[in-house]
Amino acid sequence: MNMGISASDSRANFGSTGDRRETNRFPVREQVRYRVLHAKGLPARGVGKTLDIGSGGILFTTEEKLPMGRLVEVAVNWPVRLDGACPLQFVAVGKVVRSEATKAAVQIARYEFKTRASNGVTTAVAPVAVASAAAAS
C-alpha cells in the first residue's frame, strides 16, 4: 500500500525487545476516530492520534484499553488531498494485536480511501481506492 509518504522509518518498540514488523511504518500524526465492532457492553468509540502507520497496521492513542483480538474500524483524516484539492479519509478495519491503557496497534485486514468535506466529515460513501491488506503484500 503506497500512501504517498516519503520513507522515514519509525521503529518505536511497543513493549518488546525487537521489531517484528515486516513492513515499514511512517510517523503520520493525525486525528483518528475508532470504534470497536460488535461491542456488546464495551466502550465502543473513541478518538486519538495516530503514532505511525504502514501497509500492515496502525498504532494510535486511545481513550481506554481496547480488547485484544477484537475488530476495530479506524478513520484517519488523511494529510494528502486527492488532486491537491479534495480532502480524503483513510478508513481501515483490523484486529487489535497489541493494547495498552492509552494506545493500541491494529493489524489492517482491509482499507479504503473516502472523500470527505473540508470540515472533516465524511461525505457520501465514494471510495477513491479499495484494497485488501493481503493483496497489498
C-alpha positions as CSV (number, residue, x, y, z in Angstrom):
1,M,0.0,0.0,0.0
2,N,1.6,3.2,-1.1
3,M,0.3,6.2,0.9
4,G,2.4,8.9,-0.8
5,I,4.7,9.5,2.2
6,S,8.5,9.7,1.9
7,A,10.3,6.8,3.5
8,S,11.2,7.7,7.1
9,D,11.5,4.6,9.2
10,S,9.7,4.9,12.6
11,R,10.6,1.8,14.6
12,A,9.1,2.5,18.0
13,N,9.1,-0.6,20.1
14,F,5.7,-1.3,21.7
15,G,6.8,-3.2,24.8
16,S,9.0,-5.7,23.1
17,T,12.7,-6.2,22.7
18,G,12.7,-6.3,18.9
19,D,10.7,-5.1,15.9
20,R,8.9,-8.0,14.3
21,R,7.1,-6.0,11.6
22,E,7.8,-7.0,8.0
23,T,6.7,-3.6,6.6
24,N,8.0,0.0,7.2
25,R,5.9,2.3,9.4
26,F,5.7,6.1,8.8
27,P,5.3,8.7,11.5
28,V,1.9,10.1,10.5
29,R,0.4,12.2,13.2
30,E,-3.3,12.8,12.5
31,Q,-6.6,12.6,14.4
32,V,-8.1,9.1,14.5
33,R,-11.7,8.1,15.3
34,Y,-12.1,4.4,16.2
35,R,-14.9,2.1,17.1
36,V,-14.9,-1.5,18.3
37,L,-17.2,-3.6,16.0
38,H,-19.8,-5.8,17.6
39,A,-19.0,-4.5,21.1
40,K,-21.8,-5.5,23.4
41,G,-21.4,-3.7,26.7
42,L,-17.9,-2.4,25.9
43,P,-16.8,1.2,25.3
44,A,-17.3,1.2,21.6
45,R,-16.0,4.5,20.4
46,G,-13.2,6.9,20.9
47,V,-10.7,9.4,19.5
48,G,-7.0,9.6,19.5
49,K,-3.9,10.4,17.4
50,T,-2.0,8.2,15.0
51,L,1.5,7.4,16.1
52,D,2.6,5.6,13.0
53,I,1.0,3.8,10.1
54,G,2.1,1.3,7.5
55,S,0.6,-1.2,5.0
56,G,0.3,-3.9,7.7
57,G,-1.0,-1.9,10.6
58,I,-1.6,1.3,12.5
59,L,-0.5,2.4,16.0
60,F,-2.6,5.1,17.7
61,T,-3.5,6.6,21.0
62,T,-6.8,5.5,22.7
63,E,-9.1,6.8,25.4
64,E,-9.1,3.4,27.1
65,K,-7.6,-0.1,26.7
66,L,-9.0,-1.8,23.6
67,P,-9.9,-5.5,23.9
68,M,-7.3,-7.8,22.3
69,G,-8.4,-9.7,19.2
70,R,-11.5,-7.6,18.6
71,L,-12.2,-6.0,15.2
72,V,-11.9,-2.2,15.2
73,E,-12.7,0.3,12.5
74,V,-10.3,3.3,12.4
75,A,-10.9,6.5,10.4
76,V,-8.0,8.9,9.8
77,N,-8.2,12.3,8.2
78,W,-5.5,11.8,5.5
79,P,-2.8,14.5,5.3
80,V,-2.7,14.4,1.4
81,R,-5.5,15.7,-0.8
82,L,-6.8,14.0,-3.9
83,D,-5.6,16.1,-6.9
84,G,-4.4,18.6,-4.4
85,A,-7.9,19.8,-3.6
86,C,-10.2,17.0,-2.3
87,P,-9.7,16.0,1.3
88,L,-9.5,12.3,2.0
89,Q,-10.2,9.9,4.9
90,F,-8.4,6.6,5.3
91,V,-10.8,4.0,6.8
92,A,-9.5,0.6,7.9
93,V,-10.8,-2.4,9.6
94,G,-8.5,-4.8,11.5
95,K,-7.8,-6.8,14.6
96,V,-6.3,-5.4,17.8
97,V,-2.9,-7.1,18.1
98,R,-1.4,-5.0,21.0
99,S,-3.2,-2.9,23.6
100,E,-2.2,-0.7,26.5
101,A,-4.1,1.8,28.6
102,T,-3.5,4.6,26.2
103,K,-2.5,3.1,22.8
104,A,-3.3,0.2,20.6
105,A,-1.9,-1.5,17.4
106,V,-4.3,-2.8,14.8
107,Q,-3.4,-5.2,12.1
108,I,-5.1,-4.0,9.0
109,A,-7.4,-6.5,7.2
110,R,-8.9,-4.1,4.7
111,Y,-8.9,-0.4,4.0
112,E,-10.3,2.3,1.6
113,F,-9.9,6.0,1.0
114,K,-13.1,8.0,1.1
115,T,-13.7,11.6,0.1
116,R,-14.6,14.0,2.9
117,A,-15.9,17.5,3.3
118,S,-13.3,20.1,4.1
119,N,-14.7,20.3,7.7
120,G,-13.6,16.7,8.2
121,V,-16.9,15.0,7.9
122,T,-17.1,12.0,5.6
123,T,-19.4,12.7,2.7
124,A,-21.2,10.2,0.5
125,V,-19.5,6.8,0.6
126,A,-17.5,7.3,-2.6
127,P,-14.3,5.2,-2.2
128,V,-11.3,6.5,-4.0
129,A,-9.3,3.3,-3.7
130,V,-10.3,0.0,-2.2
131,A,-7.8,-2.7,-1.4
132,S,-7.2,-5.7,0.8
133,A,-4.1,-5.8,3.0
134,A,-3.5,-9.3,1.8
135,A,-3.4,-8.1,-1.8
136,A,-1.0,-5.2,-0.8
137,S,1.6,-7.7,0.5
